[in-house]
Amino acid sequence: MRHLLSAKDLSRETAIEIMDTAEGMSEVAGRSVPRLPALRGKTVVSLFYEDSTRTRTSFELAAKMLSADVLTFSAKGSSVSKGESLKDTAQTLAAMGADAVVVRHAASGAPKLLADSGWIDAGVVNAGDGTHEHPTQALLDAFSIRRRIRSGDSTGTALDGVKVLIVGDILHSRVARSNIWLLNTLGAQVSLAAPATLLPRGIEHWPVKIHFDLDRALEEKPDAVMMLRIQSERMHAAYFPNPREYSRFWGLNDERLHGLSDDTLIMHPGPMNRGLEISAAAADSSRSTVREQVANGVSIRMAVLYLMLSGARRESQ
Ligand code: CP
């Protein structure tokens, strides 16, 4: 794997290989000294042009657990805030000997531009680009579902026949896009529930079933319900009347929580708007995988960096 730019590009075989590698990495994370020497001498750069809590820290932790050196650049606090271009920043990172660049950018396509540009000879990992994709989030979500649903050893398995319902702001969600592609590749049945205003154009051509009523969608007894954050920072128009109405029609509130089967997984990529798309009781319930998703994110990102940089699997996707 030379770069990881998109979940859409991942083959089923590669996605399973990443999840299987993450299983081994999760065992390392549980050790008293959680370190592997696998990437000693490698340099991983985290280049974040947008805010992040989970993705950034988990990539940095993953790289350190593999004994890589980690350089951290954020738009705030680096020369990016003085107007330095992506090209000049990339060339600066190349001069420092970066082996991998983990990039988050507000512009869809920025990680691909970096990978294709020739400005830097490093592996590029997309850590979220605009409304386009967030492939490691989809991998950690699939991994979290697989671990909960497949009892015992899930190594080598996909998600054939698993029903996943994704709810809310699909329009602005790179998490939804990456999940839709990856879950389909892994054999899951994906449904969406959202107001028409929060669905992208052309959605009818995507491999999903669409519901315009959340309660009807929940009657289909999904194995996992993935709630999406309302992305107010990307909204430049009124997409729903007010937060209270949104919560009533599209939120996983306490009433809907009580109607779910005992084994339905409740997922959220974070950060959560508690009381808007998800109630506190739903977020903190025993069915919620929110904290597991964060922990699994470290294992998945260790697996991605390992497969990209260790020489274990160097061919292009
Ligand atoms: N899920 C996710 O991408 O969270 P952060 O924005 O905190 O990285």
Residues whose N, C-alpha, C, O or C-beta is under 5 A from the ligand:
A	BS01	CP	D51 S52 T53 R54 T55 R56 P269 G270 P271
